[in-house]
Amino acid sequence: MKVDLNLFIVFEAIYCEGNISKAAAALNLSQPAVSHALAKLRAHYEDKLFIRQGNQMRPTALTKNVIVEVREALQKLEISLIQSRAFEPQSSKKQCAISLHSSLEAYYLPPLVKQLRVEAPQLSLATNRTKRSDLELKLASGDIDLAIDILLPVSENILHTQLETDQLVVVARKDHPALNSKMTLESYLSLNHILVSSRTSGPGLEDFELGRLGLQRKISLRCQHLLSACRVVVNSDLILTLPKNAAQLYQKVFAIDIFELPVALPNIDVHLYWHRNVDKDPANQWLRNKMILSTQDKL
């Protein structure tokens, strides 16, 4: 038989106050509600638990036997609730998971880890790529704590805030034979492209936008990671369209030039997502704040 834990809070209050009315006042409950809770406990224990003597409720022998255990259990529960609402970064061994695309990982992860190593050295962090169709489910279940992605249509259960706005640019190897200081729309459409995607088929985000303008580019290579794509760019005449922040990051590593996109495509709004259930959770709040602050300290 399952017993509502709130009944034991009433039980302890009656024992402490020795009076139904005083117990009700202490718990901010009505007297009938306290009497009803006591009736349930009496049925559970098959004992009167408290016997009325004048204005007082005297504990029975059974009540005297179990009150210590009840109080210990309530105290442990209270401690557990307090600890669940507290978060000490320096001592926390919490395991956190963030979903983000590989194109964003190299940009957002290093500055975040830099902060975590100083402020939460025992916290462990894992990243993964969650399908957008599974995003809400994964956040609700706690499989992931946060997600970073473009602006997505989400339900009211998913909260989000914009981290920053990015724009698409094009990268090519230095001294590309078909390019000078500027990329034209003609050269953009005539050259062979790399598409970075975790999917095995289908157009990229930029292809959707190009299609709306009646334009189409030539995809010669489809791969999963920007790092691989940039290495191919350096060693070929293929070009790559990617967010400007990522392009500037990879330009520090590879001999590539960055060109403005020769066609007006929408900017990329990057958002941080979390579930409403953890909006007030101290650990999630702390991690969200670190993520937001880390956008100001990119490599």
C-alpha positions as CSV (number, residue, x, y, z in Angstrom):
1,M,0.0,0.0,0.0
2,K,1.4,3.4,-1.0
3,V,1.3,6.1,1.5
4,D,1.4,9.8,0.7
5,L,4.6,11.3,2.3
6,N,2.6,14.4,3.2
7,L,0.7,12.3,5.7
8,F,3.8,11.9,7.8
9,I,4.4,15.7,7.8
10,V,0.9,15.9,9.4
11,F,1.8,13.1,11.7
12,E,4.9,14.8,13.0
13,A,3.0,18.2,13.3
14,I,0.3,16.6,15.5
15,Y,2.9,14.9,17.6
16,C,4.8,18.2,18.0
17,E,1.8,20.4,18.6
18,G,-0.3,17.9,20.6
19,N,-3.4,19.5,19.0
20,I,-5.3,19.1,15.7
21,S,-6.0,22.8,15.4
22,K,-2.5,23.9,16.3
23,A,-1.1,21.3,13.8
24,A,-3.4,22.7,11.1
25,A,-2.2,26.3,11.8
26,A,1.4,25.3,11.7
27,L,1.0,23.5,8.4
28,N,-1.3,26.3,7.0
29,L,-4.0,23.6,6.4
30,S,-7.6,23.4,7.4
31,Q,-8.6,21.4,10.5
32,P,-10.7,19.0,8.4
33,A,-7.7,18.4,6.1
34,V,-5.5,17.4,9.1
35,S,-8.2,15.2,10.5
36,H,-8.6,13.5,7.1
37,A,-4.9,12.9,6.9
38,L,-4.9,11.4,10.4
39,A,-7.7,9.1,9.5
40,K,-5.7,7.8,6.6
41,L,-2.7,7.1,8.8
42,R,-4.9,5.4,11.4
43,A,-6.2,3.1,8.7
44,H,-2.7,2.4,7.4
45,Y,-1.3,1.5,10.9
46,E,-4.5,0.0,12.2
47,D,-3.9,2.1,15.3
48,K,-5.5,5.3,16.8
49,L,-2.0,6.9,16.9
50,F,-3.3,9.8,19.0
51,I,-5.9,9.7,21.8
52,R,-7.8,12.8,22.7
53,Q,-7.4,13.9,26.4
54,G,-9.1,17.2,26.9
55,N,-7.6,19.6,24.3
56,Q,-4.6,17.4,23.8
57,M,-3.8,14.6,21.4
58,R,-1.7,12.0,23.3
59,P,0.5,9.6,21.2
60,T,-0.1,5.9,21.5
61,A,2.7,3.5,22.1
62,L,2.9,2.8,18.4
63,T,3.3,6.5,17.6
64,K,6.1,6.8,20.2
65,N,7.8,3.9,18.5
66,V,7.7,5.3,15.0
67,I,8.1,9.0,15.5
68,V,11.9,8.8,15.6
69,E,12.0,7.0,12.3
70,V,9.5,9.4,10.8
71,R,11.4,12.4,11.9
72,E,14.7,10.9,10.5
73,A,13.0,10.2,7.2
74,L,11.6,13.7,6.9
75,Q,14.9,15.2,7.8
76,K,16.7,13.2,5.1
77,L,14.0,14.2,2.6
78,E,14.4,17.9,3.5
79,I,18.2,17.6,3.2
80,S,17.8,15.9,-0.2
81,L,15.5,18.7,-1.4
82,I,17.9,21.4,-0.2
83,Q,20.8,19.7,-1.9
84,S,18.8,19.3,-5.1
85,R,18.3,23.1,-5.2
86,A,21.9,23.9,-4.4
87,F,24.8,23.7,-6.8
88,E,28.4,24.1,-5.9
89,P,30.5,24.2,-9.1
90,Q,33.8,23.6,-7.4
91,S,32.8,20.4,-5.8
92,S,30.1,19.2,-8.3
93,K,30.7,15.9,-10.1
94,K,27.6,16.4,-12.3
95,Q,27.6,14.9,-15.8
96,C,26.3,17.4,-18.3
97,A,25.3,16.8,-21.9
98,I,25.0,19.5,-24.7
99,S,23.6,18.9,-28.1
100,L,25.2,20.9,-30.9
101,H,26.1,20.5,-34.6
102,S,29.7,19.6,-35.4
103,S,30.0,22.9,-37.2
104,L,29.3,24.7,-33.9
105,E,31.2,22.4,-31.6
106,A,34.7,23.7,-32.5
107,Y,33.5,27.3,-32.0
108,Y,31.5,27.0,-28.8
109,L,33.2,24.2,-26.9
110,P,36.8,25.5,-26.2
111,P,35.8,28.7,-24.4
112,L,33.2,26.9,-22.4
113,V,35.6,24.2,-21.3
114,K,38.1,26.9,-20.5
115,Q,35.7,28.3,-17.9
116,L,34.6,24.9,-16.6
117,R,38.1,23.8,-15.9
118,V,38.6,26.8,-13.6
119,E,35.1,27.0,-12.0
120,A,33.9,23.4,-12.0
121,P,37.0,21.2,-12.4
122,Q,35.2,17.9,-11.4
123,L,32.2,18.5,-13.7
124,S,32.2,16.3,-16.8
125,L,30.8,17.4,-20.1
126,A,29.7,15.4,-23.2
127,T,28.5,16.7,-26.5
128,N,26.3,14.9,-29.1
129,R,24.2,15.7,-32.1
130,T,20.5,15.3,-31.5
131,K,18.1,15.1,-34.4
132,R,15.9,18.2,-34.4
133,S,12.8,16.1,-34.4
134,D,14.0,14.5,-31.1
135,L,15.2,17.7,-29.5
136,E,12.2,18.3,-27.2
137,L,12.0,14.6,-26.1
138,K,15.7,14.6,-25.3
139,L,15.5,17.8,-23.3
140,A,12.4,16.6,-21.4
141,S,13.9,13.3,-20.5
142,G,17.2,14.8,-19.3
143,D,19.2,13.0,-21.9
144,I,20.6,16.4,-22.8
145,D,20.8,19.5,-20.5
146,L,21.1,22.1,-23.2
147,A,21.1,22.3,-27.0
148,I,22.6,24.9,-29.4
149,D,21.1,25.2,-32.8
150,I,19.6,27.6,-35.3
151,L,16.2,29.1,-34.5
152,L,13.7,26.3,-34.5
153,P,10.0,26.0,-34.1
154,V,9.5,24.6,-30.6
155,S,6.6,24.1,-28.2
156,E,6.1,26.3,-25.1
157,N,7.8,23.6,-23.0
158,I,11.1,24.5,-24.7
159,L,12.7,27.8,-23.6
160,H,15.5,29.4,-25.6
161,T,17.6,32.5,-25.9
162,Q,19.6,33.9,-28.7
163,L,23.4,33.5,-28.3
164,E,24.4,35.5,-31.4
165,T,23.7,36.2,-35.1
166,D,26.0,34.8,-37.7
167,Q,26.1,35.0,-41.5
168,L,27.2,32.6,-44.2
169,V,30.4,33.1,-46.1
170,V,32.5,31.1,-48.5
171,V,36.0,29.8,-48.1
172,A,38.4,28.6,-50.7
173,R,42.1,27.8,-50.8
174,K,44.6,30.6,-51.0
175,D,45.4,31.6,-54.6
176,H,42.4,29.8,-56.0
177,P,42.9,30.0,-59.8
178,A,39.2,30.9,-60.4
179,L,39.0,33.6,-57.8
180,N,40.5,37.0,-57.2
181,S,39.7,39.4,-54.3
182,K,35.9,39.0,-54.8
183,M,33.6,36.1,-55.4
184,T,30.9,36.7,-58.0
185,L,27.6,34.9,-58.2
186,E,28.7,33.4,-61.5
187,S,31.9,31.9,-60.0
188,Y,30.0,30.7,-56.9
189,L,27.5,28.7,-59.0
190,S,30.1,27.4,-61.5
191,L,32.6,26.0,-58.9
192,N,32.2,22.7,-57.2
193,H,31.0,22.8,-53.6
194,I,31.3,20.8,-50.4
195,L,28.2,20.2,-48.3
196,V,28.8,19.4,-44.6
197,S,25.8,17.4,-43.2
198,S,25.2,14.5,-40.9
199,R,22.4,13.4,-43.3
200,T,23.3,11.1,-46.2
201,S,21.1,13.0,-48.6
202,G,19.0,16.1,-49.1
203,P,19.9,19.8,-49.6
204,G,21.6,21.9,-47.0
205,L,20.1,25.0,-45.4
206,E,21.8,27.3,-47.9
207,D,20.4,25.1,-50.8
208,F,16.9,25.7,-49.6
209,E,17.5,29.5,-49.6
210,L,19.2,29.4,-53.0
211,G,16.3,27.3,-54.4
212,R,13.8,30.0,-53.3
213,L,15.8,32.4,-55.5
214,G,15.8,30.0,-58.4
215,L,19.5,29.2,-58.0
216,Q,21.3,25.9,-57.7
217,R,24.9,25.1,-56.9
218,K,27.0,22.0,-57.7
219,I,27.7,19.7,-54.8
220,S,30.7,17.5,-55.5
221,L,31.4,16.3,-52.0
222,R,29.2,15.6,-49.0
223,C,31.0,15.0,-45.7
224,Q,30.2,15.1,-42.0
225,H,32.6,17.5,-40.4
226,L,33.9,21.1,-41.2
227,L,37.4,20.1,-40.2
228,S,37.5,17.5,-43.0
229,A,35.8,19.9,-45.4
230,C,38.4,22.6,-44.7
231,R,41.3,20.2,-45.3
232,V,39.7,19.2,-48.7
233,V,39.4,22.9,-49.5
234,V,43.1,23.5,-48.9
235,N,44.0,20.7,-51.2
236,S,41.5,21.2,-54.0
237,D,39.6,23.8,-56.0
238,L,36.3,23.0,-54.1
239,I,34.7,25.7,-52.1
240,L,32.7,25.6,-48.9
241,T,29.9,27.7,-47.5
242,L,29.8,28.0,-43.7
243,P,29.1,30.4,-40.9
244,K,31.5,33.3,-40.6
245,N,32.4,32.6,-37.0
246,A,33.5,29.1,-37.9
247,A,35.3,30.3,-41.1
248,Q,37.4,32.8,-39.1
249,L,38.2,30.0,-36.6
250,Y,39.5,27.7,-39.3
251,Q,41.4,30.4,-41.1
252,K,43.7,30.5,-38.1
253,V,44.6,26.8,-38.8
254,F,44.3,26.5,-42.6
255,A,45.6,28.5,-45.6
256,I,42.1,29.6,-46.7
257,D,40.6,32.9,-47.9
258,I,37.1,34.1,-46.8
259,F,34.7,35.6,-49.3
260,E,31.4,37.3,-48.8
261,L,28.5,35.3,-50.1
262,P,27.6,36.8,-53.5
263,V,23.9,36.3,-52.9
264,A,21.8,37.7,-50.0
265,L,20.8,34.8,-47.8
266,P,19.2,35.1,-44.3
267,N,21.5,35.4,-41.3
268,I,21.8,32.5,-38.9
269,D,20.4,33.1,-35.5
270,V,22.1,30.7,-33.0
271,H,19.9,29.8,-30.0
272,L,20.5,28.1,-26.7
273,Y,17.6,25.7,-25.7
274,W,16.5,24.1,-22.5
275,H,13.4,22.5,-21.1
276,R,10.9,24.4,-18.9
277,N,11.3,21.7,-16.2
278,V,14.9,22.7,-15.5
279,D,14.4,26.5,-15.9
280,K,14.8,27.0,-12.1
281,D,17.3,24.2,-11.6
282,P,20.5,25.8,-10.2
283,A,22.9,23.5,-12.0
284,N,21.2,24.1,-15.4
285,Q,21.0,27.8,-14.7
286,W,24.7,27.9,-13.9
287,L,25.6,26.0,-17.1
288,R,23.4,28.2,-19.2
289,N,25.0,31.3,-17.8
290,K,28.5,29.9,-18.5
291,M,27.4,29.0,-22.1
292,I,26.2,32.6,-22.6
293,L,29.3,34.2,-21.1
294,S,31.6,31.9,-23.1
295,T,30.2,33.5,-26.3
296,Q,32.1,36.6,-25.3
297,D,35.4,34.7,-25.0
298,K,35.8,32.7,-28.2
299,L,39.1,31.5,-29.5
